[in-house]
Structure formats: structure tokens, C-alpha cells
Amino acid sequence: MANLQSLDILRSSASTETPSRIREQPEVAKLIDVSRCIGCKACQAACMEWNDLRPEMEDFTGVYDNPSDLNPSTWTLMRFTEWENEAGNLEWLIRKDGCMHCSDPGCLKACPSPGAIVQYSNGIVDFVSENCIGCGYCVKGCPFNIPRISTADSKAYKCTLCSDRVAVGQAPACAKACPTGAIQFGSKSDMQELAHERIIDLNERGFKQAGLYDPEGVGGTHVMYVLHHADKPQIYANLPDKPHISRLVQLWKGMFKPIALAGLAFTAVAGFFHYVVAGPNEVQPEDEEHGRKALDGKDRA
Amino acid sequence: MKTPPGSVSRYTTAARINHWITAACLILLALSGMALFHPSLFFLTGLFGGGAYTRAIHPWFGSVLLVSFGILFIRFVRFNLWNSDDNRWMGKIGRVLANDEENVPEVGRYNAGQKLVFWGMTLLILALFGSGIVIWDVYFAKYTLIGQKRIAAVVHSLAAVGIIGIWIVHVYAALWIKGTISAMMRGSVSAGWSWRHHRKWLRETAGRR
């Protein structure tokens, strides 16, 4: 949400302005306990309702995922995986996919438009549509494949973590709607604590590898998962094992920018100084004489 | 335009128009591309009606440039084939830069430096168009994977910096070597200029008359 919390903007895309530091907010986080999710899609419905989004109707693709992928009007999506565990038993893994609100957001790093992507001091990463130019760089920057570009208005969309609700002390719509308490919302430290209680519980129930998904490669996230198989995040519909901003994006958006501009400036300045030192290369009167003779075909005589 | 007496015709009217359309596209591409490359140059989007318009029009400039340069390529490629004289000329590049062309091998229609500009532009335009298509998301997003788009974005920006560098060299050379700009403006150069810089070409031209 644009400018609702301009005082609380921690980072802004393609911007050199110093963010306001006058106050601090605690980091928030959404904790999604995959082991408690029953796949009812109440979160999806709540997201549509609160954000007033109506995705286009799609064809049935033979699986529970509906729609089949995130899209500009579907900011969160239940992804269902049938996984056969080591004992040969079926486990139905259901992961609520959506923006992870990284501490080090690849989308923000890649964005070329000043202020189109902002990160609030509470950790929420938000797209500011009025500044979005629709280039799709955020799609390339994101390690989780989250942003989607609308064909209707060529702007990028994703989960806002209900920044408008959070700004007035409410939990995100999905957390509010979840009937099993699988989605919790609060300060990041509280959510980490809650996760640890759940992990101990899961360990006791035989899930020895249960753990918290809060990947360090992106500086931690403000949407975290409790996974019963935290050693194998990929089994949850390809949740990346060790996500990080692609090296290519880091090269493209890191040192290459100043080095390239300096290199071009150097080339132009080198030309200028060559002119100052060596001077222009001017045609001399004798060249004209030789040239005219050559043109008349007399120079070989 | 008629070739004035004592001058040598170097570029036809069609070639000049072709060149300047290409040049205009390259400049528009550089301005709109730099605007999205570095945040401190984002203000350049104002020239194109804002960020979204800049993003939308940039690939179309590129498409016009591809066609225009393609025609330019067909026009000039046969004069730009590399030969052993070019190696010898490159060996004397220090003398050329010092404005002392006494012992530099005689040059045909183009010297080795000009040929390098020609081939540099050719290769980089191909790289830019190829990578540009991959990140032209409005029409082509669904045909490639994100990993491929990342590679394309890096290739596109590297190639763009390369071609702007070549463009600076190209423009500087035209300013430094006096009498050159008339070739692309009026289509003709003086006999003295031709003798000084492209002696072999002058003899060939005179021989054909």
C-alpha cells in the first residue's frame, strides 16, 4: 500500500534516498505450520475477499491445486504434493505458497523503477503499483518465483502480507481465516518461539527432521514454514532448499552498474584527452594535391 | 546530392539515410536502455513519456534497428572483410593515434579500426536482439524459463555497455579525423582526405572512372 507507512520504509527500489529512521518497528512474521494445514483453501478465499481479487476461471488440471499456479489475482495458493515417505507410506503435503517477504528481497534489488518496490521496517515487502513500469525484473530477481505480471495493466502483483491490515494492527486475512491455526501472525521472535514449540511436539510424534524454514540465504523471511521434513524442503512443491538471490542478478544489479558507467565515462574522457594531446587529424594541402592527381589518374606516371 | 568537383563520392543517398536511421535508433536505445540500467539515469525515462512507456518502446526501437542495421550490413559487408593488410595496420595503431601515418600501410575503403567497429556492432547487435527477445516479457515471457531470462538480462546489459563503448569510439573517430563527417552528411569526401586516409580506395575509385 503506497505511502500508508512512508515513515516506516526501510528500503526502496532504485533509490538513493536515505530512508526515515525516526522510529523502529518490530519485525513481523507469518508462521505457516504445514503439519496443521488441512488444505481447505480458506486462506485463498480470504485473500481474494480482503484484496478484492477475482482470478479468471481455469480448466481443471486433474490435481487439487486451484488455480494451477499463482497469477496476478491469486497471491496465495495451496500446493498439494503426494509424497511417498521412507516407510512407503503416502504423505499428503500441502504448502500455502506466496511471497516470503525476504529480508534481502531479490525483487527489490532487481527493480529499476524508483519506489516501485519498498520494504517496510516491519519486514513486509510491498509493490507500489503506481511506480511499477511492468519490466518484469522482479520476476527475474525473486528466488521463489512469486511475482506475476498482469496482462491487463502490465504491472507486477504478489502478496502484500496484508500491509494495510498490519498497519492498523490486524493480522493478514489468511491468518484470520485459517480454521486450524496453521497460519499464525505476530512478531518474528514470537513466531520463532511458537515454531520451536511445534517442532518439539513434531519431534515427539516421530518427525525427527521437523524444523523451521527461515532461509538464511535471503537474510531470513517474514513468512516462515514449520515443515515436518525440514531437511527436504523440495518435496513441498519445489520449495527451494537454499534460496538466495541468483549470482547473475547480483552481478547485473551489483558492481556491474557503477563499473559500466565508469568504463563508458572513461572511454569518452580518454577520447577528449586524445584530442587535447594528439590533436585533430587534418588534411594537409599536399594531401589535396596528391589526391587531385590520383583522382585524375596521373599519380602513377 | 551531386559530388562537387575535386571530391570523391563515398556514400549514396540511400546509404546515408540507412545509416542515420540506424544511428537514431542506437541513440534512442542507449538513452532508454540506460534509463532502466542505472537508477541515477532513471530520469531519462522522462524523454519517452515515463517508465512504462520507456519499457514498452525500447524493444521496438531495437526491432527497427535490427532491420536497418541488417540492410546496412548487406551494403557494407564486402568492404569489411579482414585481410593481412589489416593486421599490419593494427601493428601500427600507435602511429595512427599519434597522427603520424607515414609508415602505416595504405588503406582501402575501410581501415582495420573501422572494420572492427563494423564487426563489433554486428556481433553485439545480434547478441542484443537475441537476449532482448528473451526479456521482452510482454510478448515472449512464456517461451523461456526464469534462469534463461536472468542470463539474457546479464548478456543484454554487458553487450549494451560494449556497443555504447564502440559507439563512443566511432563518434570520436569521426570528430578526430577531420573531413570525415562530410562522408555521411553530403555523401562525398575531399580528394585530399581520401589520399590521406584511404589511398588504395582512392586509386581504385579513380581507376574506375
Interface residues (C-beta under 8 A of the other chain):
Chain A: A14 S15 T16 P112 S113 P114 N131 C132 I133 G134 C135 G136 Y137 V139 K140 N145 I149 S154 S246 L248 V249 L251 W252 F256 K257 A260 L261 G263 L264 T267 A268 G271 H274 Y275 A278 G279 P280 N281 E282 V283 Q284 P285 D287 E288 E289 H290 G291 R292 A294 L295 D296 G297 D299
Chain B: G6 V8 L36 F37 H38 P39 S40 F42 T45 G50 G51 A52 T54 R55 A56 L97 A98 N99 I135 D137 V138 A141 I146 G147 K149 R150 I151 A153 V154 S157 L158 V161 I164 G165 I168 V169 Y172 L175 W176 I177 K178 G179 S190 A191 G192 W193 S194 W195 R196 R199 L202 R203 T205 A206 G207 R209
